Amino acid sequence: MEADQPSPVGWPSAPAPGLAARPLERPRVRVVHVLLFAATALTTTVSGALASDVDPFSSPRALMRGLPYAATLLGILFLHESGHYLMCLRYRISASLPYFLPGPPLPIGTFGAFIRIRSRFPDRRALFDVGAAGPWAGFVVALAAYGIGLAWSTEVSAPSLSHRWLLGDSLLTAWLARVIVRGDSTNLVLHPVAYAGWLGLFVTSLNLLPAGQLDGGHVLYATVGRGTPRIAALLIAFLVWLGVRGWPGWLVWAVAITVLVSLGHPPTEDDRRPLDLRRQLAALATFVIFVITFVAEPFKLLP
């Protein structure tokens, strides 16, 4: 995920030919990144231990039970943000190192991660490459983690009652369950690696919502340019419908998307340069990833 870009007023000019913008922050500021990462590593490790039904505060060994989950989830988030960051380096766009956000140990231990992009995108091709690189990098790792974790998961005769909710399935996770465990994930006690992989795929779909300055909004703007109010209106209506009929969390996302859309998307330095055929095909593939990772009811409460 990327932070909001600055308003058009006061935008830095493009770097002179042969001179790279300084994407790294000053050394004294990097301490913030390290501290936030360490705090997020701790909260996700505690979260993973709790998900494994152990008391993480009883002993160091119990806390270590949360490491497989924490390492997998942090790895997915890190590679997602690294995809954005490396593309910023390629296009000499000024960007920060990733900021990791610790969260309450329940339910997942983190609010995600983001980078700050301070300078304007050169054109729509650069915007697409930066916007799509993160979801693609995170998706590949999350997919591998979920598949491997499924093979390590335990099948039970009935849904586990140790937690009062179940994870929903996307088209992709439902297919993987049929292929790997020859059934569905309802009667599986997910391995921590699979749980982190599921979250990584879910976060990928959230980031690819085609609105505002989310990754999906970047891809949409890069592909079709300005003038996508109908797409935003349809997305908001769809999320409201899902929130009313299923998971109430989509109502919160509908409000958030409304705010993001109202803020608009800043133009690139050269909006006239369209995507080439290769990037148009990649944009279509990115949309397919959004569709197959989207979970209509991500969390289901047990009766």
PyMOL commands that set and color helices and strands:
alter all, ss='L'
color gray80, all
select helices_A, chain A and resi 27-51+60-64+67-90+124-152+171-180+192-207+215-224+229-245+249-263+277-293
alter helices_A, ss='H'
color red, helices_A
select strands_A, chain A and resi 99-102+110-114+154-155+165-167+188-189+299-301
alter strands_A, ss='S'
color yellow, strands_A
deselect
rebuild
show_as cartoon
